[in-house]
Amino acid sequence: MSDIQGFLSEHRARFEEELKDLLRIPSISTDPAHLQDIVACAEHIAASLRTMGIEDVEVVPTPGNPIVVAQRIVDPSVPTLLVYGHYDVQPVDPVELWDSPPFEPTERDGRLYGRGTVDDKGQVHIHLKAIEARLATGAGIPVNLKLVIEGEEEIGSPNLETFLRENADRLACDAVVISDTGMLAEGMPTIAVGLRGLAYMEIFVDGPATDLHSGSYGGGVANPANALAEIIASLKDENGRITIPGFHDAVRPITDADKADMAALPFTDEDFLQETGSPSVAGEAGFTTLERLGYRPTLDVNGMLSGFTGEGAKTVLPAKAMAKVSMRLVPDQDPDAISRLFAEYVESIAPEGVTVTVRSHHGGQPWAANPESPVFGAAAAALEKAFDAEPVFMREGGSIPIVPLFQEMFDAPVVLLGFSLPGANLHAPNEWIDLATYHMGIATIANLYDEVASRGV
């Protein structure tokens, strides 16, 4: 690794500038106005792969956004790794809360700020630079390598499953590596061994045909905003437990082994509160913060809209109200079943005088890994060499809906090697990546190939 380490050190500044070039492309998948930016981003990544010496690279069209596919096969007898990532990013709203332009990456105090820095362009770039370092130094890559980098993760990957199934033979692998998660703390390398699933819903409440004067009509017709508030308040009891009938039926109990794993983590509520800026922890009664974050399901309002929200006062009785609600799920909850239970319950508790419609937006399956697989040992060794610290294993509270799909399709373990730090503002203004961690991530992936080659998967 000495030549590779020298290369990584020599080219640190160039890597950062090339990351900035990638981040400047506003590849927002939720906004059709950015379709050309999406295509440009895919072509940018493909060109980078070709420049570093990966010859088999293709930008594959889909009914939605293109997928970058690449491979480098060295020997059919050695393990094959499939690297997955995504180049699309979240919207930047509210843009006025950004301290620097979201698509003009800016360095401050060792952090690089910009949309996509850690979710997931920066982490994709870590893999690209690790590949470049090995090829440029003549070290080569001692495993077969395949890459799938999509542009629809932030909208639920609607075309990825079809693409994977249609190309199952082409993409066959022994293990999948994904860098789209985070670390428990700075300097503490982390392997995620579980993810919560997702069911994302929208509630629409309709009342009068148009907005009405609250003095002339208030008290005589139902107010959709009030009705929506009543519905939302009914979704949890006084202990924070979700009240939807059947919601908890498939939830796995927290085992003694799970509790031992959590007890081994250097996690405190005090550090968590400092990270979030919240005045106190909260959640379902009877569970610790770590249990709530990784082992228990949740239900949260992500957005609400109704009536007059401008400056000053307007005495209006709104005609409509809307809320977006996400539920994070745990093994063995099924997002389709949960979505159905949610819709049935919300419709059953709708107050009189309004019409309630519930729409399922998108979802994803929960996932838990078997960390006894050799590839997890390889990942741990690669992390320890790069960070000079023993990695920890933990469950992530977030969702990556395609992880269970990869595991099921290829009958292969999935390793989540993430390099985002706590408080990195994913999906929020002022998203950032720690540049020292970014470079240690590159060293980790460069190490990983040798570890997999020697240990297997």
C-alpha positions in Angstrom: 0.0 0.0 0.0 3.0 2.4 0.3 2.8 3.5 -3.4 -1.0 3.9 -3.1 -0.7 5.9 0.1 1.9 8.2 -1.5 -0.5 8.7 -4.5 -3.4 9.5 -2.2 -1.3 12.0 -0.3 0.1 13.7 -3.4 -3.3 14.1 -5.0 -5.4 15.2 -2.1 -6.0 18.7 -3.4 -6.9 17.5 -6.9 -9.4 15.0 -5.5 -11.1 17.7 -3.6 -11.3 20.0 -6.7 -12.7 17.1 -8.8 -15.3 16.4 -6.1 -16.3 20.1 -6.2 -16.8 19.7 -10.0 -19.2 16.8 -9.4 -21.1 18.7 -6.7 -21.7 21.7 -8.9 -24.1 19.8 -11.1 -27.6 20.3 -9.6 -28.8 16.8 -10.2 -32.1 17.1 -8.3 -34.2 14.1 -9.1 -37.5 15.4 -7.6 -37.6 18.3 -10.1 -38.2 17.6 -13.8 -36.7 20.9 -14.6 -33.3 19.4 -13.7 -33.5 16.5 -16.2 -30.6 17.8 -18.2 -28.5 18.2 -15.1 -29.3 14.6 -14.2 -28.1 13.4 -17.6 -25.0 15.6 -17.4 -24.1 14.2 -14.0 -24.4 10.6 -15.2 -22.2 11.5 -18.2 -19.7 13.2 -15.9 -19.3 10.1 -13.7 -19.0 7.8 -16.8 -16.3 10.1 -18.2 -14.4 10.0 -14.9 -14.4 6.2 -14.9 -13.2 6.0 -18.5 -10.4 8.5 -17.8 -9.1 6.4 -14.9 -8.9 3.3 -17.0 -12.2 1.5 -16.7 -13.1 0.7 -20.3 -16.4 -1.1 -19.9 -18.6 1.9 -19.0 -22.2 2.6 -20.1 -24.8 5.2 -19.3 -28.0 3.1 -19.5 -31.3 4.9 -20.2 -34.4 4.0 -18.2 -38.0 5.3 -18.3 -36.7 7.8 -15.8 -33.1 8.8 -15.1 -30.1 7.0 -16.5 -27.9 4.5 -14.6 -24.1 4.5 -14.9 -22.9 0.9 -15.2 -19.2 -0.1 -15.3 -17.2 -3.2 -14.8 -13.6 -4.5 -14.6 -13.2 -8.3 -14.7 -9.8 -9.6 -13.9 -10.3 -13.3 -13.2 -13.6 -15.3 -13.0 -12.1 -17.3 -10.1 -11.7 -14.3 -7.7 -14.5 -12.6 -5.8 -16.7 -10.1 -7.5 -17.8 -6.9 -5.7 -20.7 -4.8 -6.9 -20.5 -1.1 -5.8 -23.8 0.8 -5.6 -24.3 4.5 -5.2 -26.5 7.4 -6.4 -25.7 10.7 -8.0 -29.1 12.4 -7.6 -29.6 14.8 -4.7 -32.3 16.3 -2.6 -33.8 19.7 -3.3 -32.1 22.6 -1.5 -35.2 24.3 0.0 -35.2 26.5 2.1 -32.3 28.0 0.1 -32.2 31.1 2.3 -30.9 28.9 5.2 -27.8 28.0 3.4 -24.6 29.8 4.5 -23.1 29.4 1.0 -24.7 28.5 -2.4 -25.7 24.8 -2.3 -24.2 24.1 -5.7 -21.1 26.1 -5.2 -19.1 23.8 -2.8 -17.4 25.8 -0.2 -14.7 24.7 2.3 -14.9 26.0 5.9 -12.9 24.6 8.9 -12.0 21.3 7.2 -15.6 20.7 6.0 -16.8 20.9 2.4 -20.4 22.3 2.2 -22.8 21.7 -0.6 -25.7 19.6 -1.6 -24.7 16.0 -2.2 -21.4 16.2 -0.3 -22.3 13.1 1.7 -25.6 12.0 0.2 -24.3 10.5 -2.0 -22.0 12.2 -4.5 -19.1 12.6 -2.0 -19.3 8.9 -1.0 -19.5 7.8 -4.6 -16.4 9.9 -5.3 -14.6 8.1 -2.5 -15.0 4.8 -4.5 -13.9 6.5 -7.8 -10.7 7.9 -6.3 -9.8 4.6 -4.6 -10.1 2.9 -8.0 -8.0 5.6 -9.6 -5.3 5.3 -7.0 -4.9 1.5 -7.5 -4.9 1.7 -11.2 -2.6 4.7 -11.5 0.0 3.2 -9.2 0.0 -0.2 -11.0 -1.3 -1.9 -7.9 -4.3 -3.1 -9.9 -7.6 -4.3 -8.4 -7.3 -8.0 -7.2 -11.1 -8.6 -7.4 -13.7 -8.3 -10.1 -15.4 -4.9 -9.8 -18.9 -3.8 -11.0 -20.5 -0.4 -10.4 -24.1 0.7 -10.5 -24.6 4.4 -9.9 -28.2 5.5 -10.3 -30.1 8.8 -10.5 -33.4 8.1 -8.7 -32.6 7.1 -5.2 -34.0 10.2 -3.7 -37.4 9.5 -5.4 -37.6 5.8 -4.3 -35.5 4.2 -7.2 -38.7 3.5 -9.3 -36.7 2.0 -12.2 -33.9 0.3 -10.4 -35.5 -3.0 -9.6 -36.6 -3.6 -13.2 -33.1 -2.7 -14.4 -31.5 -5.1 -11.9 -33.8 -8.0 -12.8 -33.3 -7.4 -16.5 -29.5 -7.4 -16.1 -29.2 -10.0 -13.3 -26.6 -12.1 -15.2 -24.5 -9.1 -16.1 -24.4 -7.8 -12.6 -24.0 -11.1 -10.7 -21.7 -10.7 -7.8 -20.4 -12.2 -4.5 -20.9 -9.2 -2.3 -22.4 -5.6 -2.6 -20.7 -2.6 -1.1 -22.6 0.6 -0.5 -21.4 3.9 1.0 -24.5 5.8 1.8 -24.5 5.7 5.6 -22.7 7.3 8.4 -20.2 6.9 11.3 -21.2 6.9 14.9 -18.7 9.7 15.7 -15.6 11.4 14.1 -12.7 9.0 14.0 -14.9 6.1 14.8 -15.3 3.9 11.6 -18.7 2.3 11.5 -20.3 -0.6 9.6 -24.1 -0.5 9.5 -25.7 -3.9 9.9 -29.3 -3.0 9.8 -31.6 -0.4 8.3 -35.2 0.6 8.9 -37.7 0.3 6.1 -40.0 3.1 5.0 -43.7 3.8 4.2 -44.3 7.3 3.0 -47.9 8.6 2.9 -49.8 11.7 2.1 -53.1 12.7 3.8 -55.5 15.0 1.9 -58.4 16.6 3.8 -61.1 18.5 1.7 -63.9 20.6 3.2 -65.8 23.5 1.7 -65.5 24.2 -2.0 -63.4 27.3 -1.4 -61.7 29.2 1.4 -64.3 30.9 3.6 -64.4 33.9 6.0 -63.8 32.5 9.4 -66.2 34.9 11.0 -69.1 34.3 8.6 -68.7 30.5 8.4 -66.6 29.4 11.3 -68.4 27.1 13.6 -70.9 26.1 10.8 -68.7 24.0 8.6 -65.8 21.6 9.4 -62.3 23.1 9.2 -60.0 20.8 7.2 -56.9 22.1 9.2 -58.6 21.3 12.5 -59.7 17.9 11.1 -56.1 17.1 10.0 -54.7 18.0 13.4 -57.3 15.7 15.0 -56.3 12.9 12.7 -52.5 13.3 13.3 -53.0 13.6 17.1 -54.9 10.2 17.0 -51.9 8.4 15.4 -50.0 8.0 18.7 -51.1 7.6 22.3 -49.9 9.5 25.3 -46.9 7.2 25.6 -45.8 7.8 22.0 -46.9 4.4 20.8 -48.4 4.2 17.3 -52.1 3.4 17.6 -52.7 2.0 14.1 -54.4 -1.5 14.6 -52.0 -4.3 13.6 -49.0 -1.9 13.1 -46.8 -3.7 15.6 -47.8 -7.3 14.8 -44.6 -8.2 12.9 -42.1 -6.1 14.9 -39.3 -8.3 16.2 -38.7 -8.0 19.9 -35.4 -6.5 21.1 -33.2 -9.4 22.2 -30.5 -9.6 24.9 -27.9 -9.8 22.2 -29.3 -6.6 20.6 -29.0 -4.9 24.0 -25.5 -6.1 24.4 -24.5 -4.7 21.0 -26.0 -1.3 21.9 -24.3 -1.3 25.3 -20.9 -1.7 23.6 -21.4 1.5 21.5 -19.9 4.7 22.8 -23.3 6.5 22.6 -24.8 8.9 25.1 -28.0 10.9 25.2 -25.9 14.0 26.0 -23.9 13.7 22.8 -27.0 13.0 20.8 -28.7 16.2 22.1 -25.6 18.2 21.3 -25.7 16.8 17.8 -29.4 17.6 17.3 -29.7 20.8 19.3 -32.9 19.4 20.8 -33.7 20.3 24.4 -34.4 16.7 25.4 -34.8 13.2 24.0 -38.3 12.0 23.2 -40.1 9.0 21.8 -41.9 5.8 22.6 -42.0 5.3 26.4 -40.1 2.3 27.8 -37.2 2.3 25.3 -33.7 3.9 25.2 -32.7 6.4 22.5 -30.6 3.8 20.6 -33.6 1.3 20.7 -35.9 4.0 19.4 -33.4 4.9 16.6 -32.6 1.4 15.3 -35.0 -1.2 16.7 -38.4 0.4 17.0 -40.7 1.7 14.2 -41.7 5.4 14.0 -44.3 7.7 12.6 -43.5 11.3 11.9 -45.1 14.2 10.1 -42.7 15.5 7.5 -44.7 18.4 6.3 -48.1 20.1 6.6 -49.9 22.7 4.4 -53.2 24.5 4.9 -54.7 27.9 5.0 -52.9 31.2 5.2 -49.2 31.1 6.1 -47.9 34.5 5.0 -46.9 37.5 7.1 -49.6 39.1 9.2 -53.2 37.8 9.7 -55.9 36.6 7.4 -59.1 35.3 9.0 -59.6 32.4 6.6 -61.2 29.0 7.0 -59.2 26.8 4.6 -60.8 24.6 2.1 -58.0 22.0 2.1 -55.3 20.6 4.3 -52.5 18.2 3.6 -49.8 16.3 5.5 -46.9 14.1 4.5 -46.2 11.3 6.9 -43.3 8.9 7.0 -43.1 5.6 9.0 -39.7 4.0 9.6 -40.2 0.2 9.8 -38.2 -2.6 11.4 -37.8 -6.3 10.5 -40.3 -7.9 9.7 -42.7 -5.1 8.9 -43.9 -5.0 5.3 -44.2 -1.5 3.8 -47.2 -2.4 1.6 -49.1 -3.9 4.5 -48.3 -0.9 6.8 -49.4 1.5 4.1 -52.7 -0.3 3.8 -53.2 -0.3 7.6 -52.3 3.4 7.8 -54.8 4.3 5.0 -57.6 2.2 6.6 -57.1 3.7 10.0 -56.9 7.3 8.9 -60.0 7.0 6.8 -61.8 5.3 9.7 -61.1 8.2 12.1 -61.9 11.0 9.7 -64.1 13.6 11.4 -67.5 14.4 10.0 -67.8 17.2 7.5 -64.6 16.5 5.6 -63.5 14.1 2.9 -60.2 12.3 3.6 -58.0 10.7 0.9 -54.8 8.8 1.7 -52.1 8.2 -0.9 -49.1 5.9 -0.6 -46.0 7.7 -2.0 -43.2 5.2 -1.8 -41.6 2.7 0.5 -38.8 0.2 1.2 -38.2 -3.0 3.1 -36.3 -3.0 6.4 -33.0 -5.0 6.5 -30.7 -6.8 8.9 -27.3 -8.2 8.0 -25.4 -11.3 9.1 -22.0 -9.7 10.1 -20.4 -13.1 10.5 -19.8 -13.2 6.7 -16.1 -12.9 5.8 -16.7 -9.7 3.8 -17.6 -7.9 7.0 -14.2 -9.0 8.4 -12.6 -7.6 5.3 -14.4 -4.3 5.6 -13.5 -4.0 9.3 -9.8 -4.6 8.6 -9.8 -2.1 5.8 -11.4 0.5 8.0 -9.0 -0.2 10.9 -6.0 0.3 8.7 -7.3 3.6 7.3 -8.6 5.1 10.5 -6.2 3.4 13.0 -9.3 2.6 15.1 -11.3 -0.6 15.6 -14.7 -0.2 13.8 -18.1 -0.5 15.5 -21.1 -2.3 14.2 -24.5 -0.7 14.6 -28.0 -0.4 13.1 -28.9 2.7 11.1 -32.2 4.4 11.7 -32.5 5.5 8.1 -33.7 3.6 5.0 -32.0 2.5 1.8 -34.8 0.6 0.1 -32.6 -1.1 -2.5 -30.4 -2.9 0.1 -32.8 -5.8 0.7 -33.4 -6.0 -3.1 -29.6 -6.5 -3.8 -29.3 -9.1 -1.1 -32.3 -11.1 -2.4 -31.5 -10.8 -6.1 -27.8 -11.8 -5.9 -28.0 -14.0 -2.8 -25.0 -11.9 -1.6 -24.1 -10.1 1.6 -24.4 -6.3 1.5 -21.8 -4.2 3.4 -22.6 -0.6 4.3 -19.4 1.4 4.6 -20.5 5.0 5.3 -18.4 8.1 5.9 -20.9 10.7 6.9 -20.4 12.2 10.3 -23.2 13.1 12.8 -24.8 16.5 12.1 -23.8 16.5 8.4 -27.2 17.9 7.5 -28.3 15.3 5.0 -31.4 16.5 3.2 -31.1 19.8 5.0 -29.4 23.2 4.4 -25.6 23.3 4.8 -24.9 19.7 4.1 -21.2 18.9 4.6 -18.6 16.3 4.4 -15.5 16.2 6.7 -12.5 16.3 4.3 -10.2 14.3 6.5 -12.8 11.6 6.8 -13.3 11.8 3.0 -9.6 11.0 2.4 -9.6 8.2 5.0 -12.6 6.8 3.2 -10.6 6.6 0.0 -7.9 4.8 1.8 -10.4 2.4 3.3 -11.8 1.4 -0.1 -8.3 1.1 -1.6 -7.6 -1.3 1.3 -10.8 -3.2 0.9 -9.9 -4.9 -2.4 -6.8 -6.6 -0.9 -8.8 -7.7 2.2 -11.6 -9.2 0.1 -9.1 -10.9 -2.1 -7.3 -12.6 0.8 -10.4 -13.3 3.0 -13.1 -14.0 0.5 -16.7 -13.1 1.0 
